[in-house]
Amino acid sequence: MTEVATETLTAATTSTKELGPEEERVLIRDIAIAAEANTKEGDFFFLITQKWWQHWIDYVNQEQQPSNNSNNEGSTSLSGDSPALSILKRPSGIDNSDLISDGLSEDSNPDSSVEIRDTLLEGRDYVLLPQQVWNQLYSWYGGGPTLSRKVINSGLSQTEFAVEVYPLRLQLLATPKGDRSTIRISKKETIGELHRRACEIFYLDLEQVSIWDYYGHRKHALMNDMDKTLDDANIQMDQDGELALAFGELLRKLWAPGRTPVAPRPFKAKLARFAPQFSGYNQHDSQELLAFLLDGLHEDLNRVKHKPYINSRDADGRPDEEVADEYWANHIARNDSIIVDVCQGQYKSTLVCPVCNKVSVTFDPFMYLSLPLQFTTTRTMTITVFTSDGSALPSTYTVTVPKQGRYRDLIQALSNACSLKQTEEIKLVEIRNHLIHRFLDDSFLSLSTIKDDDHLAAYKIQKSAKGNVLLQLIHRRQEQETSDAQRWKPFGTPLASSLSCDDVITNGDIQTIVQTMLSPLLKERIKYHDNSDPSTSGVATDPSDHSSGEVDTNRASSSISNVLPRLPLQLFDEGKTCIDLSVGDDKAVNLPAASPIILYLDWTSRLLEKYNENYLENLPEVFKYGPITKKARTEPLSLYTCLEAFLREEPLVPEDMWYCPQCKEQRQASKKLDLWRLPEVLVIHLKRFSYIRSMKHKLETFVNFPIHDFDLTNYVADKRSSRSQLYELYALTNHYGGMGSGHYTAHIKLLDENRWYNFDDSHISPINEEDVKSAAAYVLFYRRVKSDTSASDAGSRRVRDRTSYKH
């Protein structure tokens, strides 16, 4: 797909009916969930200006009630939890002009894109939307320009997805003529594609072109391996050592004699030259800057100048120790610097296919650990259960399930709560606009696809047998549309039952099934006389008489069809012909072939007098946020708990599906991480900031982290070494304020003085050790506690790293 960007785009044709704000919100939310569940390498995401997106978020959420969830303070969300606002006008066309660079694109390629500004930050300046979401918004609003960016594999292990907002910017020089052109190209493109682009730009034939990497203004390497990516060609961080030199100069000034504050302007300017996102004077994420700095220093100081191509093998049942050493040796063969020696560790990643149980084990490097901040590993979900045999009134259950569980966990918990019989099963559905929106019948899907503001219903029906179909009953009542016109509209919660199609089905059979489903809602108890008059039989009772939820099913099912009048039921057959099921009990019904079979029950005023329809209404949300308790706000969270949450086995999120080599399909596998080897300097990032699908917030959770004796011995899966894995804290960064604003400070321990200091811009002051901990802690820096055994083990590890699996 070629990126498209023009100065002015005309609005696309919109649907004939303009949707309301709530309809737009729900539709975009569903499209986003489905799109992100299937994101893969090579897909496109689209930039949209944060200003326009925020206007649209406020517009579609204006009908929602304020949320009491203080942890989401200041968030903007598709989940409908934004504060209630005054009536907002519908946004005008999408305007991305504030993302565009003032200068023209430097690429002379006719297919080139508009150049975006170098200093843009996600969440502050723009939002990334899946292509399907962009297409839908563009069809409604038009505007532009369109700014697409490709999804690539990223990270040290190349197993994570990232959107390449800023592709490589390469300057091409054609010799001997001296023609120049600057292009943008993905680092995942091949050298062959770079040759093709060069030929287009300079009007050359492929056989006429040789491309050299002028590293350090001299010929460094001939780029003639057409299948190698530009990333593997080692030109991604072509900084000529400048970043390392600038950082070294900064360190020299910091450690020079005297106590004069240092303003790192030259270093920041050099950093911004290679990472434009850190330009300007706006606040940047310190963890993102640290990640780039460590990667950049590693590339500058990498002892490997020509990275070999290595195809890592799967474990295939081999011992973990053998596979881990092989993966580490492969990593060292391409990445060998002091940054790797000091800052990089390795973890074991185990994936298990939920369908075929295929196990895949890999060992990946890490530069830091990003730990989630969560108190609990469970969530509560509220669902209303409806019976199909008339045995009980609808009952609402609140069950506890694993936070990262699957649909099967919810169904099992619900089955236990409602005492499901061996002959019964549960059909779980989402209700929207009084209709069944979707069946939640894929037991392997993650519960994360169910949102807190969804409305769920469950139906207890007889277990499916061959020839059975699902009967779905939709309730309708008359509503006044204009002064002289009424219309039947859905209301309440649909009901469902199992229907056997082995025999001929008559109108009377369907009448009996529906009357049985509705029998618990009767306002009057039925007196069963052989020739009873439906208009006079029964004694008025209160619905509270059914408080136990139990109804005499046998008596009801055998006699109810003889007691109650015919129900105004309608069915549309395969020819879309409306069939009236209220007449002709013995008349056979031509049922549609597709399941479920949908019936419509039109509730007349006479019918509403006989039944208590309140039980069909007011379906609760899955989870209703209330005020957060004082205990939840103040109870400390242990760093060990965060680490255990990071290492806990859980299903992959839908947007990160795994391709199972045995099933040959994308699967939502279970993933388990284990620490395998730890670095000398361990960096821990507390994930306070969240930015997922337009929702952004900061967690102010207080984390109780150890200053001394941070013991990770029991968390390391490699048991070959008997040494303890003890660490002590020597520095941390703090963040005060909210998303996109606030202030950074640092607490640092000067080891030669054995004293802690607070660094706040140019102000430095000593602090007590007990004051180091606060709810503002963001990035923690630990160093290994040295011991005699650790020194000898470290030496043996270095020997093993350098000698195993040489290539």
N, C-alpha and C positions, 0 to 999 in steps of 0.2 A: 504493500500500500504506500503510495506516495503522499508525503505530507502536503496538505493544501493550505495555503494562506494567501488571502487577497486583502486589499484595502477595504473593500466594501462588498458585503454579501447580502443578497436579497433574502428576505424571509422565506423559509420553506413553506409549502402548503400545509396548513394546519387542518385538523379535523373539523368537520362541519359544526360539531358541538364543542364549545369551549368548556373545559373541565373546571370545577371549583378548586379552591386551594387545597382542601383535604384530599380530594381525588388525585390531584397532582402529587401531593406528598406521598400517599400510599403507593401510587404507581411507580414513582421514582425509587422509593425504598425497595419495592419488590424487584425492580429491574437491577438495582445495585447489588442486592444480595445474590441474585442469580448470576450476574456477570462476574462478581468477584469470586464466587465459588468455582468458576471455571477458568480463572486467569491462568495463562500459560506464557512461556517465552515467545516473543514475537507479536503478542497482542499490542494494541495501542490504547493509551490513556490520553486524555485531552486536558490541557490547562484551561481553567476558567478563572477570571479575576475574583479574588476573595470578596471584593466590595459588592459585585453583582450577586454572587452566591449567597452572601449574608442577607441581602435584600430579599432574595427568593426564599430563603429559609424562614425569615421573619414573616413573609407573606403567607406561606403554606401552614405555618404553625399558629397563626393568630386566633384560630378557633379553639385551640387547646387550652386546658386549664393550667395554671402555674404548677410547677413541680416543687415538692418539698425536699427533694434530694440535694442536700447541701454539698455533696461531693461533686455534683455536676454544675456547680455555680459558674455562671458565665458561659455555659456550653451552648452550642447551636447544633440542632440535631434533626435528623429525619424521623426520630422516634416519637416526636410530638411532645417533647418535654421542655420546650422553650417557654419562657414567661408569656402570659397573655399580653397582647399589645393592643394599642388603638388600631382601628381599621386601616390597613395598608393597601395602597393601590397595587395592582398587578405590575411586576417589573416590565420595563420596556425591553427592547432587543439587547442581546448579550453584547457587551462592549469590553473587549480585551485590549483596548488601545493602551491602557496604562502598563501593560506587560511588555510592550514593544519597545525595542531600542530606538533611539532617535536617529541613529545612523542606519544606512541601508545594509542589507545582507552583503557580506563580503564574498559570498560564493557566486562566481560567474556562471555556474551551472543553471540552465534555464528552469530546472525543476527545484531550485533552491527555495528554502523557506524564509519567512520573515524572521529576523534575528530578535530574540527576546533579551531583555536587560540582564546584565551579568549578576545583579545583586538580589535577585528574587529569592524569597523564602517561602516554602510550602506552609500553609496555615496563616501566614501573615499577608502575603501578596497574591497567592493563587491556591486553588484546590485542584487535585487530580481526579478526573472522573473517567470511569470505564467508557469505552466507545458507545455501548448501548445507551448509557445514561446521557452522554453528550448528544447522541442522535435524537433522543426523545425531546430533550430540552430545546435543541436547535429547531426541531419541527414545530415546537410551540412558539418560540420567541425569535428565531432567526438571529441575525447579527454576526459578530465575528471580530477579528479574523480567527480562523480555525487553527489551533496549535496542537498538533498531535506529537506524542512521544512514545517510543517503543519500550516494551517490557523486556528486560535482559536478566540473565543470571548474574548474581553478584555475591560478594562476601569472599572470605578466604577459601571456603570450600566450594564456591560456585554452586551452592544449593539453594540460595535465597533469590527471591524475585525482587527487582527494583525497577523503577521507571527512570530511564536515562533522560532526565530533563536537559542536561547539558552534555551533548555528545562531544567527542574530541574536536578541537579546532586545529586543523593542520594547515600549514602554509606550504604550497607547492611552488617550486622554482624550476622552470624549464630551462635547461642549459643546452647550447650556449646562448640562445636568444635572450635569456633573462626575463621572460614572461613570468608573472607571478599570479597566484590565485589562492585565496584562503577558503577552505571548505569546512563544513561540519559533517562528521561521519561517526557512526557508532563504533565504539571500541570492540564490538562483537562482530563487525564486518570483517571480511577476509582481505588479505593483501591483494587477492585477485580482483575484488570489488574496487579497491583503491586504484589499481591499474586501469580498470574500466572507466572510472570517474575521471582519471587524469587524461585518458585518451579523448573523452568527450570534451573536456575543457580546452585542451590544447590542439584538438583536431589531429590526433596522431593515430597510427595503427599500433596494435598490441605488440607486434614484433619490433617496433621502433623504440619501445619504452623499457627502461630499467630504472627502478626507484631505489634510491639510497636514503638511509636514515642519517641525516646530518646531525649527529649527537655532538653537542659542544662545538658547533660550527665547523665540523670536519666530517668526512665520510666515516661513518661508524659501522654500518652493516648494510649489505645488499639485501633488499627485501624481495626475494624471489620464490619464497615458499607460498604459492598461491592459495593453499588451503588453510594456512595459519591465520588466526585472527590478529587484529591489531593489538588486542590486549596481550596475547601471547608473544607478540613481537617486541614487547617491552618498550613501547613508546608512550604508554599511557601517562607515565609520570616523568616525562623527559624534562627534569628540572636542572640537569647538569650539576647536581649537588648544591644548587643555590639555596634550597630550603634548609638543608643540613648546615650549611655555612652560616646562614642567617640565625638559625637556632643556636648554633655554637657561640656566635657573637653575643647573643642575648644572655646566654649562660655566663659568659666571661664577665659581662657587665654586672650581672646579679651577684656574682661571687667575688667581685673585685673588693679590695679593702675599702672600708667606709660603710655607712648606712644610708646612702643617698637613694631615694626612690628612683626607679627606672621606668620611663614611659616607653613601652615596646613598639613605637611607631614604625621604625624600619622593618622590624620582623613582621608586623601586621601587614605592611605594604607588600612585602615579599610573599607572604602567605596568600593575600588576596589576588596576587598576580597569577598564581597557579590554581586557586580556588575562589573564583569571583563571588561565590555565594557569601563569603565572609568579608566582602567589601562594605564600605560605608560605616555609619555610626549607630545603626540599629543593633538591638540585642540579638546575639546568636546563641545557639545551644552549645554549652561548653562541652557536653559529651560528644556532639557531632564534630566540633572543632578538634577535640582530642583524638577522635578516631581518624580524621583526615591527617592530622599531624603525625601520628604514629605510622600510618600507612606511607605517608610521604617521606618520612625519615628512613623508614625501612627500604623504600625504593632507591633513595639516594645512597644508602649505605650497603645496599645488597652486593654481596661478593660474587653473586652469579650474574654474569653479563649476558649470557645467551641461555635462556631458559629451555631445557629439553622438554619435549612433549612426552608425558607419561600417562598411560591409560591405567587407572587404578582398578584393581580387581575386587570383586565382592568377597566377603569372608568365606562363603560356601562351606561352612562347618569347620574351618580351620581354627586353631586356638586364638583367643583374643590377643594374647601377647605377641604372637607372630604377625597378625594382621595389623595391630596398632604400630609396631615397629616399622612395618613396611610402609604404611601410610605416612608416618613421620619422616622416614628417610626420603620418600618421594617429595614430601613438602620441602625438606631441607635442600633437595637437589635443585629446587627452583627459587627458594627463599632462604637466604643465609646471611643474616645481619645481626648486629648486636641487639636490635629490637626483638628479633625472634628469640635470641639467646636469653633475654631478660624478661620479656613481656608476654610471650606466647605460650599457651598451654594447649591441651588436646582433650577433647571429650569424645565419648563413644555414643553413637546415635543408632538406635535400634528401631526399625520400622516393621510392623506386622500387618499384613493384609487381613482385613476383617472377613474376607470371603474365602480365600484359599489358604490362609495362614502362612503365606510365604514370609520368611524372615530375612530382612536385609540389614546388615551391620556395616557401618562405616565409621571411620575415626577422623574427625575434622579438627583443624586448629582454631583457636580463639585468641583474641587480643584482650578481651574484657568479657565479663559476665553481666548481662542485662537482666536483673531480677525483678519479677512482678511484685507489686505491693497488694496483697490480698489477705484478708483475715480468714476467710472461709474457703473451703473447697466444695461447698454445696450451695444450692439455691432452692428456694421454695417456689412451688408452682401450684396455682389454684385452677381446678378443672371441675366442671359440672358433669355428672354422670346421669344418663337417661336410660331407663330400661325399655325393652321392646315387648316384654310379656305382660306388662301391666302390674308387675309385682311390687312396685315401689314408686314413690314420688321422686322427681329429680333431686339429687343430692350433690352438694358442693364439697369437694375434698381438697385439702391442701397437703401436698406431699413434698418430701425432701429428696432431691436427686443430686448426683454429682454435677458440679458446675460445668465440667467439660465432658459430661456424659452424652449418651446417644438416646434416640427415641425409645429404644428397647428398655432403657433404664426407667423412663417415665411410665411406659405401659406396664412394666412389672410392678412399680410402686403403686400405681393406680389399681392394678388388679388385686394387690394385697389389701389396699385400703377399702375397696368396695366388696370384698369377699367374693371374688369371681369364682363361679363354679367350673368344674372340669369340662362341662359341655358348652361353656360360653367362651366368647372372645370379646375383645374391646376394639372398637373402631374409633380412632382418634382423629379429630378434624379441627380445622380452624374456621370459625364463623366470622363472616364479614357481611355487613348490610343484610342480615337476616337470611343469608344463604350459606351453604357449605362452600368455602373458598378453595380449600385444598384438603386432601386426605394425608395425614401424617403416617403413612404406612411403610416407609423405608426404615427399618429398624436400625440401620447403620448410620443414618444421618445424625449430625451433631445437634444437641439441644440449643446450641448458640444461634441456630436459625429461627428459634422461637423467641420473639421479643416480649418484653415485660408488658407491653400494652396490647398484645394480641388477646383474642378471646377464644378459648378452646372448649370443645364439648367432646364427651366420650359416650359411645353407645354400647350397652351390653346386649349382644345378640347371640344367637346360636352359632356354634362354630360352622364355618363354611363347609359345605359339602358339594360334591359334583352336581351341577344343575341348579345350584342356588344363586340367586341374584340379590342385590341390595335394593331395598325399597326406601326411597327418600321422600319424606312428607314435608312440604313447604306450606306454611300458614300465610293466608292473605286476609286482609280486611279492607273495607271501603274507607277511603279518605277523600275529603273534599279538596278538589284541585282548584275549581273556580266556583263562582256563585251558583252555577247551574249544572256543574259536572262533577261526578265522582269516579274514582278509579280504584281497582283492587290492587293493593300494594303489600309486599311481604312484610311480616312482623314476627317478633319472637324468635325462637330457636327451632330449626328444623328437627324432625325426629327421623329415626331410621329403624328398619327391621329387616330380617332375612326372609327371603321368599323362595320356596322350592318350586321349580318350574318342571318337575318331573311329570306332574299331572296337568290336566286342563285347569286354568285359573279363571274363575268367574267373578262377576261384579260382587257377588255376595262374599266371596273369599276375601277380597281386598277390603270390603267394608268391615268384616270381622277383625282383620289384622289391625286396621287403623283404630277401630273402637277399643280394641284391647290396649293399644299403646296409650290411648287417651283416658282410659278408665280411672287411673289414679287422680285425675284432675277433676272428676265429677264433684259438683257441689252437694249432690243428694246421694244418700245411700239407697241402693235399689232393693226393693222388696221383690223377691222372685216368686211370682204367681204364674200359673200356667197360661192364663189369658189376661195378663196384666195390661193396664192401659198406660202407655208411656207418659201420657200427659198428667196422670194422677199418682202414679206409683212413687214411693220413696218418701222419706222424711228429711227435711232440711237439716244440714249439719255444717259445722265450721270446718275449714280445711285443716285446722289444728287437730281434728280427730284422726288425721292420717300421720300424726307426728312420728309414729314408729316407722312410717314409710312402707308398711306391709299391707298388701291387699290380697284377698282370697282369689288367687289366680284361676283356680279350676272352676269355681262358681262363675267368675266373671267371664271367662272365655267361652263357657258352654251356654250361658244364658244371655249374655249382654247383647248379642245381635237380635234377640227376640224382644228386648226391652226398649232399646233406644231407637229413635227415628233414623232414617237413612241420612248419611252425611253427604253434603254437597261436594263430592270428590270429582276431580277432573284429571284425565290422563291424555297426553299427546302421544299418538302412535308414531310408527316410523314415517308415515306419510304426513306428519305434522297435523293430523286431524284430531280435533278435540273430542274425547270420549267422555260422556256423562256416566259416572259409575253409581249414581244415586237411584237408578231405575234398572229393573230387570236383573234380579239376583242371580238367576241361572244362566245369564248370557255370558258366553266365553269372551275373555279379553285377549285382544291381539297385542301382546306385550312387545315393546321395542327390544331389539337384540342386544343393544348396549346396556351395560350396567354402570351406574345405578339407574333404576327406573324412578322417574320423578313424578310424584303426585302433587296436586294442588288442592288444599282444603280452604274453601272460602267461608270464613266465620261470619255468619249472619248474627243479627242481634238476638235472635231466639237461641242460637247455639251458645253465644257468650253468656246467656243467663244460666245455662246448665253446667258450664265448665269454669274452673278458676284458671284463666289463661295467664295469671301473674307468674305462675311457675315456669312459663316459657320465656319470660322476659328478664331483663337485667342480668344478662350473663356477665360474670365478673371478669376482670382482667387477670392475666396470668400472675402478675405481681403488682400490687398497688403500693407505691412508695409512701411512707409516713415519716414523721419526724425522727431523726436519728437520735438514739439515746445518748445520754451523757457518757455512759460506759463505753459505747462504740467509738465516741469521739476521742476518748482519753486513753483507752487501753493500749499499751505499747505493743508493737509488732516486732518479733524477734527477727534478726537477720538470718538466723538459721531457718526460720519458718519460710522466709522468702526463697532461700536456696532450695529447700525441699519442694516448694511449689514449682520452681524452675525445673527440677529434676523429675517431677512426678510424671508417670505415664498418662497420656491423654490423647484423644483423637486429634488429628490435624484439623485446623480450621478449614471450612469449605473452600476458601480462596487459595489454599495451599495443598491441593490434592496431590497424591503420589501415584506415579505410573507404575503399576505392578507388572514386573516382567513376566510373571506366570499367567496372570489373567489377561494381560495385554490391554488393560483398561485403567483409567484414572480411578483411584480408590481413596477413601477417607481413612487412611491407615492410622493405627495407634503408634505414637512416637514416645520413646523413652530415652532420656539423656542421662549419661553417667560421666562424672569427671574421671579422666584417665591419668593425665599428668598435669601438674600445676607449675606455673612460672615462678621465677624469683620475685617478681613484682606482680601482684594480683590487683587488677583494677575492677571494681564493682560499680556498676551503674544501676541506680535505683530508678525504676521506670515510673517517674512521677507524672510525666506528660503523656497524654493519650490523644492521638489524632487519627480517628478511624471513621471513614465514610461520613465526613462532615461533622462529626461530633468531636469536640476538643475540650479538654479540661485538665486541671492539675490536681493531683492528690496531695493533700497536706498531712498525710499519715506520718506519725512519729515512728521511726524505726529504731529499735534498741540494738545498736551494733557494738560488738566488742572492740575495745581499744587495745587490750592485751589478750594474748592466748586465744586468738581466733583459730579454733582447732577443726581442721577439715580432714583429719585422718580417716574417719569412718565414711567420708563421702567419696573417697578416691577408690575406684574399682580395681586399679592395678595394685595387686598385693605383693608384687615381687620385692618391694622395698619395705623394710621394717621401720623406717624412720617415721617420726611423727610429722604431720603437716601443720605446723604452727605458724601463725602470722601475727604481726602487730601493725596497728594503724599508724601511719606517719603523716598523712595529709588527707584532706577532703575539700570539696567545693560545696558551697551552699547557694541555694537559689531562693530569693524572697520575692513574692509577688505572683502574678498570674501569667497566662500564656501570652507570649509576644511582648512582655514588659517585665519590669521588676529589676532586681539587682543581684549581682554575684559577689560573694566574698569567699575567702579560703581560710581554713585553719591548717597550719603547718607546724610540725614538730621539728625544731632544730636539734638534731641528734647529739651534736657535740655539747650542747647546753642542757639537753634533756628537758626542754621547756617548749610549751605550745605558744604560738603567736596567732593573732587574728590579722589577716591581710584584707583591708577594705580600701580599694583604690590606692591612694598614696599614704593612707594612714595604717600604721602597724602598731599593735599593742599586745603585750603579753596577756594570756588568759589561763585560767585554771583548767586542769585536765577534765574536771567534771562538767565544764561549760562547753566542751567540744561537741557533745551530742545535742541535736535539736531536730525539729521537724522540717528544717530547711535543707538537711544533708542530701546531696544529690549524687556526687561521684566520690567513691571511697578508694583510697590508695593504701594497700597493705604490702609489707615486705616480709619475706620468709625469715623466721627466727633461726639464726645460725646455730649449729651444734656440730660436734666432731663427726657424728655419723652422717649428718646431712652433707657435710663437705665431701666426705669420701664417696657417698652415694651420688652426689652431683657430678663428681669426676667420672665415675663409672658410667653415668647416664650420657655424658658428653661423648665418651668413647663409643658407647653403643650407638648413639645417634649418627656418628661420623663413619662407622664401619659397616653398619647393617645395610643390606640391599643396595650396594653401590651400583650406579648406572653409568 
